Amino acid sequence: MPDRPAENVSRGNLSRLLEKVHAERNLDLAQLRSRYVERRIGTRLHALGLHTYRQYATYLDAHPDEYPLLIDALTINVTQFFRDTPVWETLCANVIPPLLKAKTERGRRVLRVWCAGCATGEEPYSVAMCVLSVIEDLGLSGIVLNVIGTDIDRRALAVAKQAEYPNSRLGEIPRRFRDSYLEVADETFRIGSSVRRCVKLHYLDLFGEPPVNVVDLVMCRNVFIYFNREDQERITASFFKGLTHGGYLVLGRSERLARGLADRFEVVSTSDRVYRRVK
């Protein structure tokens, strides 16, 4: 019978291990769902042939290069370009145009987007392509696009900053964007310079550091799955504070807006989890 790395066995005091990681790497894993953390750390114990959290803490002391692997285990970076096509259709048709219209009517030129939990960069680059195409379609000029992608996984961010992906993934990107915004080689493609210059990527812990402020659109898709309801409300409150009045919030299609803040947003699309700040 095969081993089960995430099986439910007694491994000791998880809280002490989480306190250690927080103290030494300023990473607050206590915010994550406990069952989820147990399962993911269990995969690292299994890989190393360890059995208890105390053994793992000792191993971390002797092998600090294990910390990035722990982060990898805790952040499942399953993502793709233009994931969930209907969401992007809603963005291009019902979110980006009114944002740009409001900007031009007020004589403002900077459109800011925050992709929280951007993993290896597919989402912020998708957003940039979407916005740039709408700007072109509307015949606007002088608009400055600023897309900020943040994540706690530094290794994923390193991949995102390279902006280079295998050609096997070209099919994720609509043809019109491929022709305009990609630099395709024999085996890989790179995000074009017109898109890259709009995107800034950096480390950010949603709980431990100030949020990105004065943004017109927040994309936080498939991040809430890691957190309990109380912490989801804390994150949503940060998004609310960071959003400009009339700004938009987009969650994952299986996620819900925290009840305590629901009255501060109006629903733009229930199926696509798109909300607009109204207070």
Secondary structure, DSSP 8 states (H G I E B T S, - for coil): ----TT-----S-HHHHHHHHHHHH---GGGB-HHHHHHHHHHHHHHHT--SHHHHHHHHHH-TTHHHHHHHHHS-----TT-SHHHHHHIIIIIHHHHHHHHHHTT--EEEEEEES-TTSHHHHHHHHHHHHHHHHTT--S-EEEEEEEES-HHHHHHHHHTEEEGGGGGGS-HHHHHHHEEE-SSEEEE-HHHHTTEEEEE--TTTS----SEEEEEE-S-GGGB-HHHHHHHHHHHHHHEEEEEEEEE-TT----GGGGGGEEEEETTTTEEEE--
